[in-house]
Amino acid sequence: MTPEPALYAEPGVGWTALLWAPLFSLAGLLAELATGGPVHWLAWILVAAGLVAITVPWVYARRRFLSLEVTADGYRQGRETLEAARIAEVLEDDAPVGARVLGGGWTIPKKHGEVGLKLEDGVFVRAWAKDPDALREALQDLVRARTTES
């Protein structure tokens, strides 16, 4: 059984962020080589390994909690999943004040925009994405596809 293709997805962050640490260490090593002083090979290797070690949990957390995916089955926002049938309407404006934020957080993360949703039970929730217009369009397509099927 193959997984549903994504109508829209954001990974949270790419694993390429792990390359920052070795590049930073390489820059330090090259600076030492360029200045003609002693070159601390082992220190730069340990710095790179240490920075990678602390970056791995950061990348994992961002991929787990800041990722989202819209498929024909529904919408996954961080740790939370909404079935397509539960989404009654995608709002053109933000959700009303006090609406719950999807994904398990208290607020919408910085650098992310809001997309208001109304669920089939009348509850308003706040979805979010780096590209809220693309998310809104994908969710509207999802709602339209569900309503044309019924």
Kinemage of the C-alpha trace (Angstrom):
@kinemage 1
@onewidth
@group {chain A} dominant
@subgroup {mainchain}
@vectorlist {calphas} color= white
{ca met a 1} P 0.000 0.000 0.000
{ca thr a 2} L 1.513 3.319 -1.054
{ca pro a 3} L 1.085 6.466 1.014
{ca glu a 4} L -1.154 9.249 -0.249
{ca pro a 5} L 0.685 11.895 -2.291
{ca ala a 6} L 0.952 15.223 -0.502
{ca leu a 7} L -1.117 18.122 -1.815
{ca tyr a 8} L 1.118 20.426 0.220
{ca ala a 9} L 3.926 19.766 2.690
{ca glu a 10} L 6.507 21.615 4.760
{ca pro a 11} L 9.263 19.548 6.422
{ca gly a 12} L 10.034 21.975 9.276
{ca val a 13} L 13.750 21.977 8.427
{ca gly a 14} L 15.984 19.927 6.181
{ca trp a 15} L 18.681 17.555 7.351
{ca thr a 16} L 21.158 19.705 5.424
{ca ala a 17} L 21.264 21.931 8.526
{ca leu a 18} L 23.708 19.366 9.905
{ca leu a 19} L 26.276 20.617 7.372
{ca trp a 20} L 26.521 23.996 9.140
{ca ala a 21} L 28.734 22.626 11.919
{ca pro a 22} L 31.417 21.041 9.706
{ca leu a 23} L 31.410 24.141 7.484
{ca phe a 24} L 31.870 26.397 10.520
{ca ser a 25} L 34.735 24.219 11.736
{ca leu a 26} L 36.297 24.165 8.288
{ca ala a 27} L 36.146 27.974 8.196
{ca gly a 28} L 37.934 28.115 11.566
{ca leu a 29} L 40.537 25.640 10.395
{ca leu a 30} L 41.124 27.602 7.189
{ca ala a 31} L 41.456 30.811 9.188
{ca glu a 32} L 44.165 29.179 11.302
{ca leu a 33} L 45.921 27.934 8.172
{ca ala a 34} L 45.714 31.383 6.550
{ca thr a 35} L 47.147 33.212 9.560
{ca gly a 36} L 50.156 30.927 9.792
{ca gly a 37} L 49.735 30.135 13.470
{ca pro a 38} L 49.358 26.720 15.030
{ca val a 39} L 46.611 24.610 13.496
{ca his a 40} L 44.414 22.789 16.007
{ca trp a 41} L 43.171 19.899 13.875
{ca leu a 42} L 41.787 17.827 16.729
{ca ala a 43} L 40.042 20.824 18.304
{ca trp a 44} L 38.239 21.694 15.061
{ca ile a 45} L 37.196 18.081 14.566
{ca leu a 46} L 35.820 17.994 18.116
{ca val a 47} L 34.034 21.323 17.571
{ca ala a 48} L 32.407 19.956 14.413
{ca ala a 49} L 31.367 16.734 16.165
{ca gly a 50} L 30.023 18.637 19.174
{ca leu a 51} L 28.016 21.049 17.041
{ca val a 52} L 26.576 18.187 14.993
{ca ala a 53} L 25.666 16.389 18.226
{ca ile a 54} L 23.653 19.362 19.492
{ca thr a 55} L 22.148 20.087 16.064
{ca val a 56} L 20.684 16.591 15.561
{ca pro a 57} L 18.029 16.940 18.308
{ca trp a 58} L 17.200 20.461 17.065
{ca val a 59} L 16.620 19.199 13.516
{ca tyr a 60} L 14.645 16.207 14.771
{ca ala a 61} L 12.410 18.417 16.933
{ca arg a 62} L 11.761 20.923 14.146
{ca arg a 63} L 10.943 18.118 11.716
{ca arg a 64} L 8.555 16.590 14.230
{ca phe a 65} L 6.796 19.679 15.570
{ca leu a 66} L 6.996 22.192 12.685
{ca ser a 67} L 6.237 19.886 9.773
{ca leu a 68} L 2.861 19.751 8.084
{ca glu a 69} L 1.248 17.778 5.317
{ca val a 70} L -2.042 17.976 3.450
{ca thr a 71} L -3.145 14.731 1.775
{ca ala a 72} L -6.454 13.475 0.437
{ca asp a 73} L -6.979 11.738 3.794
{ca gly a 74} L -6.555 14.873 5.889
{ca tyr a 75} L -4.189 17.360 7.409
{ca arg a 76} L -1.251 16.720 9.734
{ca gln a 77} L 0.140 19.666 11.674
{ca gly a 78} L 3.049 18.759 13.933
{ca arg a 79} L 1.765 16.161 16.394
{ca glu a 80} L -1.904 16.554 15.451
{ca thr a 81} L -3.893 15.050 12.585
{ca leu a 82} L -7.296 16.166 11.292
{ca glu a 83} L -9.317 13.888 9.065
{ca ala a 84} L -10.493 15.569 5.873
{ca ala a 85} L -14.126 15.027 6.872
{ca arg a 86} L -13.648 17.140 10.009
{ca ile a 87} L -12.712 20.303 8.066
{ca ala a 88} L -15.943 22.132 7.216
{ca glu a 89} L -14.540 25.420 5.942
{ca val a 90} L -11.262 27.207 5.279
{ca leu a 91} L -11.588 30.823 6.398
{ca glu a 92} L -10.399 33.689 4.230
{ca asp a 93} L -9.438 35.636 7.356
{ca asp a 94} L -7.771 34.567 10.577
{ca ala a 95} L -9.691 32.422 13.034
{ca pro a 96} L -11.539 34.210 15.857
{ca val a 97} L -9.538 35.259 18.908
{ca gly a 98} L -9.109 32.388 21.333
{ca ala a 99} L -9.187 29.663 18.681
{ca arg a 100} L -6.966 26.702 19.483
{ca val a 101} L -3.660 26.413 17.618
{ca leu a 102} L -3.191 23.113 15.776
{ca gly a 103} L -0.063 21.069 16.322
{ca gly a 104} L 0.106 21.084 20.091
{ca gly a 105} L 1.606 24.529 20.660
{ca trp a 106} L 0.257 27.554 22.505
{ca thr a 107} L 0.956 30.032 19.712
{ca ile a 108} L 1.767 30.061 16.038
{ca pro a 109} L 5.550 29.756 15.612
{ca lys a 110} L 7.532 32.799 14.526
{ca lys a 111} L 7.918 33.274 10.764
{ca his a 112} L 4.712 31.312 10.138
{ca gly a 113} L 1.350 32.643 8.986
{ca glu a 114} L -2.114 31.679 10.150
{ca val a 115} L -4.901 29.894 8.275
{ca gly a 116} L -8.255 29.763 10.045
{ca leu a 117} L -10.332 26.594 9.856
{ca lys a 118} L -13.869 25.802 10.934
{ca leu a 119} L -14.448 22.188 11.898
{ca glu a 120} L -17.659 20.215 11.342
{ca asp a 121} L -18.638 20.635 15.012
{ca gly a 122} L -18.469 24.451 14.703
{ca val a 123} L -15.131 24.832 16.511
{ca phe a 124} L -12.593 27.244 15.031
{ca val a 125} L -8.895 26.315 14.978
{ca arg a 126} L -5.734 27.971 13.726
{ca ala a 127} L -3.487 26.156 11.265
{ca trp a 128} L -0.134 27.669 10.332
{ca ala a 129} L 2.558 27.437 7.671
{ca lys a 130} L 5.567 29.290 6.303
{ca asp a 131} L 3.488 29.853 3.162
{ca pro a 132} L -0.046 30.344 4.498
{ca asp a 133} L -1.496 31.134 1.062
{ca ala a 134} L -0.298 27.802 -0.366
{ca leu a 135} L -1.626 25.981 2.703
{ca arg a 136} L -4.983 27.761 2.409
{ca glu a 137} L -5.225 26.786 -1.268
{ca ala a 138} L -4.350 23.138 -0.555
{ca leu a 139} L -6.894 22.954 2.268
{ca gln a 140} L -9.564 24.587 0.085
{ca asp a 141} L -8.836 21.988 -2.614
{ca leu a 142} L -9.169 19.279 0.029
{ca val a 143} L -12.543 20.617 1.209
{ca arg a 144} L -13.782 21.052 -2.373
{ca ala a 145} L -12.752 17.482 -3.278
{ca arg a 146} L -14.538 16.127 -0.210
{ca thr a 147} L -17.744 18.079 -0.899
{ca thr a 148} L -17.855 17.014 -4.568
{ca glu a 149} L -17.518 13.362 -3.531
{ca ser a 150} L -20.565 13.564 -1.228
